[in-house]
């Protein structure tokens, strides 16, 4: 019973906070209900910035529709419990000085000063509330992870206290929150947000490594509008992961994704953002076996829900996935020794799968690309065991469940491990490699207009160095490519390609180099390009650095 009483006593001290303000030395009380109200104000800012894909036919719902009060209470309970654990187990209670330092760090290091100002304003620009409701949750989670990583024993001492913390009833937290506790001498100050412009053009700024996920590759990442979510992947010793992290540029901080009910360890999977959830699916598991399982991750509630396997496509990896606004379409890839041209459409609203037609579908392939055009999925390029690299593709219309081949007149040369982006009217493909093995590294590309079914070559003037397995995104006016393998080592360079959407630029657009980071990462061993396996022989997973 004593551990429970001890946990309750500490919760009184942090659930209701009384501080001395420098201007009037008045006593302040912050109840559990007030904390929940302020948590809602924080979530409202993040929800306003969350991307609601324009492809979705339904309007963006209200915060209350996606984030019920019970979930707000859970978030508050979680950071109160973390604070209790720090006090109960490590005897290092969070101090006012630490909270002030955390506020100062956010204001100094923010990568989205505008959003941070919105968060401060949502909390009334009150340094007490900001310290307790914005800084404390971030600091408490970080300290718990740091203390756990330093523990000399996996069987942490104070098990009874931890169990008391974990099992502390929500009603107890709400009840004790009505009490008051003095924190003499506390005088928080509101820090000045130091980056009025937010970023410097054509320059790199490092993200914090504090509380970041472990180093990894062949993982996935999505941008929600408020945070970047990375998940899964492999370390350099081929240990696959089902962990991840959410990075908030506004506070320059990481929060771990929940492992509860998360999909199994994997790499070479796919991920899409729906507007409220990240859906991960497929990939190779730790035993190098393809899987057809997945999960839907809700960053607001930090919870996972498994995707149905009923009528799901066969297990696979190195496939593609696009989000249509109502469905995720997966297609192609490896299936335990076979390269395929099959796929499936997953509807998260009904948790159900529908197979894509194979009538008129492109040849089977892997290491291809796929983009969504608002009405069609366009797949292009890739490789298979019959002909090697491909310069063909297809347009899939889910409304009609039908395929139309892309034009083979003047397309980019055969390639795999390239990138593709959708501009609003054209698909731009760039880079990649060809040959068997795939040692002919490319710096060429092409723009495909589905309205005219025609290809136009991209300029090579000032283009980035040839590379494959890089990344590319469309900003609304430019395609930015970065990283990848140039055939001898991994690179941290990139380029910006300017294209006038829907209009042939005059003169031909030229790429613009991106700045190289001041601190250049040490190059890692170069992976060998993937080669299609012999049919009916289980493929060896692609090599890792």
GUMITOR-707456 format. One line per 10 residues: for each residue x, y, z of C-alpha. Coordinates in steps of 0.05 Angstrom, whole numbers. Layout:
X,Y,Z; ...
! end
This chain:
0,0,0; 58,48,15; 81,51,-58; 11,70,-80; 6,125,-27; 75,150,-48; 55,154,-121; -10,190,-103; 27,239,-59; 75,256,-115
18,263,-165; -13,315,-119; 50,355,-125; 50,357,-201; -23,351,-220; -40,416,-183; 16,467,-188; 21,530,-148; 76,578,-169; 99,648,-151
94,697,-208; 146,752,-210; 96,807,-225; 47,797,-168; 73,736,-130; 3,707,-134; -10,634,-121; -30,592,-182; -68,527,-183; -70,481,-244
-121,425,-237; -127,361,-276; -188,388,-313; -149,450,-332; -92,407,-358; -141,369,-401; -169,434,-428; -100,460,-445; -83,393,-477; -142,403,-523
-116,472,-541; -49,442,-560; -81,386,-601; -125,437,-637; -63,473,-663; -33,408,-688; -99,386,-719; -106,452,-757; -39,438,-789; -51,364,-803
-55,351,-878; -124,329,-901; -108,300,-970; -145,337,-1025; -163,270,-1056; -209,254,-997; -282,264,-1015; -303,278,-943; -290,344,-907; -238,348,-853
-273,330,-787; -271,371,-724; -219,357,-671; -272,330,-624; -293,279,-676; -223,249,-680; -197,264,-610; -249,250,-556; -240,277,-486; -221,208,-460
-159,210,-504; -141,279,-479; -146,254,-408; -102,194,-426; -48,241,-453; -48,281,-389; -47,218,-346; 12,192,-386; 57,252,-373; 37,255,-300
56,181,-293; 122,194,-329; 137,250,-279; 119,203,-222; 165,149,-248; 224,198,-250; 212,216,-178; 195,147,-151; 248,106,-185; 306,153,-199
294,203,-143; 305,261,-192; 240,300,-194; 231,349,-251; 249,418,-228; 225,487,-248; 294,501,-275; 290,441,-321; 222,463,-346; 247,534,-359
307,505,-396; 261,462,-439; 218,523,-457; 281,561,-475; 306,503,-518; 241,500,-557; 241,575,-569; 314,574,-590; 314,511,-634; 245,511,-665
242,496,-740; 171,522,-745; 169,587,-704; 100,604,-731; 70,540,-704; 107,547,-638; 77,617,-631; 8,588,-643; 21,537,-588; 43,591,-540
-17,633,-558; -64,574,-549; -38,569,-478; -49,643,-466; 25,660,-472; 25,640,-399; 95,613,-380; 66,572,-323; 17,536,-368; 69,528,-424
119,499,-375; 70,449,-346; 28,430,-407; 76,436,-466; 146,430,-437; 133,378,-382; 105,323,-429; 165,328,-476; 216,332,-419; 185,276,-379
185,227,-437; 257,244,-455; 281,236,-383; 246,169,-375; 281,142,-437; 348,171,-415; 343,141,-346; 321,74,-372; 379,72,-422; 429,86,-366
401,32,-320; 454,-20,-303; 401,-74,-294; 344,-94,-340; 305,-110,-277; 297,-40,-253; 292,-29,-179; 229,-1,-150; 183,-49,-187; 128,-39,-136
130,36,-146; 127,29,-221; 68,-19,-217; 33,31,-172; 46,86,-223; 21,43,-281; -40,20,-243; -59,87,-213; -132,96,-230; -152,156,-273
-204,174,-220; -147,180,-169; -111,228,-215; -173,270,-223; -188,270,-149; -119,290,-126; -116,345,-178; -163,387,-135; -109,394,-82; -55,448,-81
19,445,-70; 68,502,-61; 130,509,-106; 165,566,-70; 210,611,-110; 185,589,-179; 182,646,-229; 176,624,-301; 190,672,-358; 163,668,-428
222,658,-475; 228,697,-540; 221,654,-602; 287,667,-637; 275,648,-710; 226,698,-740; 235,674,-812; 237,600,-795; 290,578,-845; 347,602,-888
339,591,-962; 380,535,-993; 411,516,-926; 410,455,-881; 393,455,-807; 402,392,-766; 344,362,-728; 354,344,-656; 381,275,-640; 353,277,-569
301,221,-561; 307,206,-636; 294,134,-660; 354,90,-669; 395,95,-734; 362,57,-791; 350,51,-866; 298,20,-912; 246,49,-866; 187,93,-884
168,165,-868; 105,207,-877; 91,280,-865; 26,296,-830; 28,372,-835; 48,376,-761; 101,323,-754; 143,272,-792; 131,199,-773; 187,149,-786
176,75,-774; 208,6,-783; 270,-8,-823; 337,-41,-809; 400,-24,-772; 469,-39,-802; 469,-109,-773; 404,-129,-807; 362,-125,-744; 292,-104,-766
249,-58,-724; 177,-42,-708; 195,22,-672; 191,93,-696; 186,165,-677; 145,229,-688; 187,291,-702; 156,359,-688; 192,416,-723; 154,466,-680
186,442,-615; 246,407,-648; 231,345,-609; 219,271,-619; 166,227,-587; 168,151,-594; 112,116,-631; 76,65,-588; 98,-8,-593; 32,-33,-566
-5,-70,-621; 46,-45,-672; 59,-88,-734; 116,-138,-730; 188,-119,-744; 199,-105,-818; 234,-68,-874; 220,-56,-948; 148,-40,-930; 105,19,-952
70,75,-915; 17,126,-935; -17,184,-898; -93,187,-899; -105,253,-864; -113,222,-795; -73,157,-797; -9,128,-825; -20,60,-857; 40,13,-862
35,-52,-900; 76,-110,-926; 152,-116,-927; 202,-168,-903; 199,-191,-831; 259,-207,-787; 263,-278,-816; 267,-247,-886; 197,-273,-901; 148,-229,-939
86,-208,-900; 16,-184,-918; 2,-154,-850; 1,-81,-832; -25,-29,-784; -60,39,-780; -24,88,-734; -61,147,-704; -10,200,-682; -63,239,-642
-77,180,-596; -10,144,-607; -47,79,-620; -44,23,-672; -100,-17,-705; -83,-79,-746; -104,-81,-819; -146,-139,-841; -113,-198,-876; -179,-223,-904
-174,-220,-981; -109,-181,-973; -57,-186,-1029; -5,-241,-1023; 54,-225,-977; 105,-182,-1013; 161,-130,-1008; 192,-78,-1054; 122,-61,-1077; 90,8,-1083
31,41,-1048; -10,104,-1062; -67,138,-1025; -127,156,-1068; -167,195,-1016; -208,135,-994; -164,75,-1008; -91,52,-1006; -71,16,-1070; -11,-32,-1066
18,-63,-1128; 75,-106,-1154; 137,-128,-1116; 167,-195,-1094; 124,-252,-1069; 170,-307,-1041; 208,-322,-1104; 160,-290,-1154; 156,-220,-1183; 83,-202,-1192
35,-153,-1226; -20,-163,-1175; -45,-115,-1122; -101,-94,-1076; -142,-35,-1053; -149,-26,-978; -207,15,-950; -191,36,-878; -263,57,-865; -288,-15,-875
-221,-50,-860; -230,-89,-925; -190,-108,-987; -209,-112,-1061; -162,-142,-1112; -138,-100,-1170; -151,-126,-1240; -95,-161,-1277; -129,-152,-1345; -85,-105,-1385
-39,-95,-1325; 35,-78,-1337; 87,-133,-1335; 106,-158,-1266; 160,-116,-1233; 195,-91,-1170; 236,-28,-1155; 185,11,-1197; 149,75,-1179; 76,95,-1170
41,162,-1165; -32,182,-1156; -61,233,-1205; -128,246,-1170; -162,194,-1213; -109,142,-1233; -48,107,-1205; 10,109,-1254; 64,56,-1246; 128,58,-1287
196,27,-1295; 225,-25,-1248; 255,-93,-1264; 236,-166,-1272; 273,-231,-1285; 251,-236,-1358; 277,-172,-1389; 313,-136,-1333; 298,-62,-1327; 234,-36,-1359
212,28,-1394; 138,10,-1394; 82,27,-1346; 8,30,-1336; -48,75,-1312; -97,41,-1264; -167,70,-1255; -197,43,-1190; -267,68,-1208; -267,23,-1270
-217,-28,-1243; -181,-22,-1310; -111,-12,-1337; -85,32,-1395; -13,25,-1419; 32,86,-1418; 62,108,-1484; 128,75,-1503; 147,130,-1552; 206,171,-1526
203,149,-1454; 263,153,-1408; 311,94,-1416; 300,29,-1379; 312,35,-1304; 297,14,-1234; 308,45,-1165; 289,113,-1193; 239,163,-1165; 174,193,-1189
132,253,-1167; 65,280,-1189; 62,355,-1205; -12,362,-1214; -10,349,-1288; 53,308,-1301; 93,251,-1272; 167,266,-1269; 214,206,-1264; 289,215,-1252
352,176,-1237; 358,102,-1224; 402,49,-1254; 403,-3,-1310; 442,-64,-1331; 453,-132,-1300; 480,-121,-1249; 450,-51,-1244; 515,-13,-1252; 495,39,-1305
476,96,-1259; 431,150,-1290; 421,225,-1284; 367,229,-1337; 291,230,-1331; 226,247,-1365; 159,282,-1355; 97,242,-1372; 31,277,-1386; -27,227,-1381
-75,276,-1414; -34,272,-1479; 0,206,-1465; 67,237,-1484; 137,240,-1455; 185,299,-1452; 258,291,-1430; 283,329,-1369; 344,373,-1376; 412,345,-1355
444,414,-1349; 468,424,-1277; 432,360,-1258; 455,325,-1194; 505,269,-1202; 476,203,-1227; 446,161,-1171; 395,108,-1152; 355,92,-1089; 350,166,-1074
287,204,-1054; 245,257,-1088; 188,302,-1067; 145,354,-1103; 139,422,-1067; 85,451,-1111; 134,484,-1158; 198,442,-1156; 221,370,-1151; 275,361,-1099
318,299,-1103; 368,280,-1049; 415,225,-1026; 421,156,-1057; 479,115,-1085; 523,141,-1141; 553,73,-1155; 613,79,-1110; 586,109,-1046; 525,140,-1013
515,214,-1025; 486,271,-986; 477,318,-1045; 415,336,-1084; 382,383,-1132; 319,423,-1145; 285,414,-1213; 238,469,-1234; 181,451,-1281; 121,493,-1301
63,448,-1286; 25,431,-1349; 67,477,-1393; 131,460,-1431; 181,509,-1400; 220,555,-1445; 279,550,-1440; 285,478,-1418; 285,479,-1342; 351,465,-1307
362,432,-1240; 392,474,-1184; 440,442,-1135; 420,438,-1062; 470,458,-1009; 512,404,-978; 508,402,-902; 566,434,-866; 577,371,-827; 582,317,-881
562,248,-856; 615,193,-862; 597,153,-925; 571,83,-910; 588,21,-949; 551,21,-1015; 495,-29,-1023; 495,-69,-1087; 435,-56,-1133; 381,-108,-1128
376,-162,-1182; 313,-201,-1197; 314,-272,-1170; 307,-334,-1211; 233,-354,-1214; 210,-402,-1159; 273,-389,-1119; 263,-349,-1056; 299,-283,-1065; 357,-263,-1022
337,-198,-987; 371,-137,-1018; 440,-125,-987; 447,-75,-932; 504,-27,-918
! end
